[in-house]
Amino acid sequence: MTKEQIIEKVNALLVEEFEIDAQLLEPSASLKQDLEIDSLDFVDIVVLIDREFGFKPKAEELKAVKTLQDFYNYIEAHLA
């Protein structure tokens, strides 16, 4: 899966599952402050990553994911 495909899929999931405005989906956007993703949403994100990308993220690893770019990079690194 290419980086562009990862970005497209992640953005689509955020829009569909969390009703986030697509215009807010900038790589520099903070997941918590800009996109208002809270700790309960991260539980859903773990399930979505497992379902859509085929691996189960570790909670301690997700703590380092602060921006949308971090999120793209995290998924890309685990698919490599």
N, C-alpha and C positions, 0 to 999 in steps of 0.2 A: 504494500500500500504506500502510495507516495505521500509526501508531506501535504500537498494540496488536497488529496483525498481525505486525509486525517482532519485537516482544518474544516473542510466542507461537512464531514460527518459530525464532528464535535459541535460545530455551529448549529447544524440542523437539530441535533439532540437538545441543545440548550434552548432553542426557540420552541421546539415541540413539547418537551417535557417540563420545562421551567417557565415557559411563556416570557422569555427574555426578548426584548426588542432587538431585532437583528442589527440595527444601527449602533447598538452599544458594544457589539462584538469586535472590538479592536484588540490586537495582540497585547497592547499595554494595559488593557482593562484589568483592574483588580477583581478577583472572583468575589471577594467578600464585600468590598466597599462599592465598586461600580456596578457589579452584576447582582449584588445582594443575595449571594448564595450562602446559606447558613449551614451549621453543622448537621442538621437533619437532611439538608439537600445533599451533603457529601455522602451520606449513606446511600441515597438513591443513585448518586454518580458512580459509586463502587459497583452497584448492580448493573447499571447501564454499560460501564466499561467492560465488565465480564461478558455481558450479552452481546455487545456490538463488536468488541475487539478481541475477545477470547482469552483474557487474562484477568486475574483478580488482584487489584491494587492493594497494597498494604497501607494501613492508616498512617503509619509513621512516615511513609514516603510521600503521601499526599499533603502532609503538613508543610512540606517545602514548596508546594505548588501555590504560588501567590497570584500570578497573572494568567491570563488566557494563553500567552506564549509559553509560559512554564507548563501549562496543561498539555498543549500540543507537543512540546518537547518530551514530556514524560511519556505520553502514549507512543510517540515515535521510537523512543529509546527501548521500550518494552516489546515493540513489534520487530525490532531489528534482529 
